[in-house]
Amino acid sequence: MTIRPFHLAIKVDDLSTARDFYGQLMGCKEGRSSDEWIDFDFFGHQVVVHLSDCQSRDSSANHVDGNDVPVPHFGIVLDMSSWQILAEKLSKAKVDFLIPPTLRFKGKPGEQATMFLRDPAGNALEFKAFQDDKMLFSS
């Protein structure tokens, strides 16, 4: 099965700040844009940030393996090497992590490296990786 890229549109309150975060810090290539939105190549997927003045930074959380995971959130499953490189880059940039780089479900099915942070508009992002991608849907 070939996995097709997903498309996700999210609200931001400042396009310049979003461009710096996704383009500069995260290293996502910029695609099309206008005065109201920007397309980004988010690890092979299309994330579009749309300017909106009604952005809410409030969210709820679910308790997962000892951490409060923000809901809603979105992210990407990277290979372990790419995850480690990104975790180091974000740590060096002194990103304010919601959940710092950690290993979740250690020694259990679905063991994964994960980290959570918010973009400047308050959208929660998760980056995760598995030693074996077959563990993605393990129970």
N, C-alpha and C positions, 0 to 999 in steps of 0.2 A: 504494500500500500504506500503510495506517495502522499505525504502530508502537504497540503496546500497552505500557503501563508494565510494567517488570520489578518483581519482588519479590525482595529479598535480605535474609536474616536473618544477623546476625553476632553474635559473642560480645563482650561488654564486661565489665570487672571492677568498674565503678562507674557506676550509672545517673545519678547527679547530675553527674558529670564528663562523661558522654556527652551529657546534656541541654545542658550548657553548650557543649560543642564543636559538636554538630550544630545545636542550636537557636540559641544566641547567636552563636558565631563564624561558622558556616557559613550562618546565616539560614534554616535549614530549619524549616518549620512543623511543630509537633508535632500528631500525631493522637491515637489511642487510646493508653492506657498502663495499666500495672498496677504492682505492686511488683516485678515481674520482667522487664518489657519496656516499650519505647516505640516507637511508630510515628513515622516522620518522612517528610515530603514532600521527597524528595531530588531536586530539580529535575524534579518531575513523576513520579517513581518512588517506590516504597515500600521504604524501608530500615527494618528493625526491629532494634533493638539488644536483645539478650537477656542478662540478667545470668548470668554463669557464672564460677565460681572456677577453671576449668581453662583459662583463656586462655593461649595460648602466644604470646610475642612473637618467637619464632624464625621465620625464613623463609629461603628461598633467593633467589637472584637470577639473572637472565639478562642478558648483556651486549647492550645495544641502542644503537646509534649513539653509542658512547662513554660510556654510563652503565650502572651496575648497577641494573636494574629489579627491584624486589622482587616475589617470587612467594610466595603469591598476592597479588593486589590487585584493587580494583574502582574504578569511577569513572563519570564522565559526560563526554559530548562536548557542550561548550557552543558557542554562537556566539562569534566572536572578541571582540566587545565585552564580553560577559558574562565571558569568560575573563580579559580584561585587568582588568576591575573586581575580580574575585575575587583575581587574582594581586596586585594592589595592596593590597587589604584584608588578605590574609594576610601580605604582606611588612611592612606597617605594624604588624601585630600581632606581628611578630618570630617567626613560626612557624618551627620547626626543620624545614626542607625536607629530604627525602631527596634529591630532585633539584629544585633551584630552578627557577623559571619560565625556560623556555628554548625555543628553536626547534629541533626535531629533524628530521632528514632534509632539511636546508636545500637548496633547489634540486632536490630529487628528488621523484618521485611519492610522495604521502602526507606531504608537508611539513606539520608540525603544531607548534602551541604546546603545551607540556606542563609539568606540575609534579607532583611526588609528595610526599606527607607521610603521617604516621601520625596516627590519632586517638589519644586518651589511652589506649585499651586496646591499642594496637599494631597495629591494622588498617591496612594500607597502602591509600592512596587515590590515584588519578590523575585529574587534570582536564586535558582536552585540547580543542583547537579547531583548525579548519581554515579557511583563507580561503574554500575551496569545499568544502562538505560532500560533494560527489561524490568527493572524494579519500579518504574514509573507508576504502574497501576497495581503493584503488589498489595496484598492485604494480610 
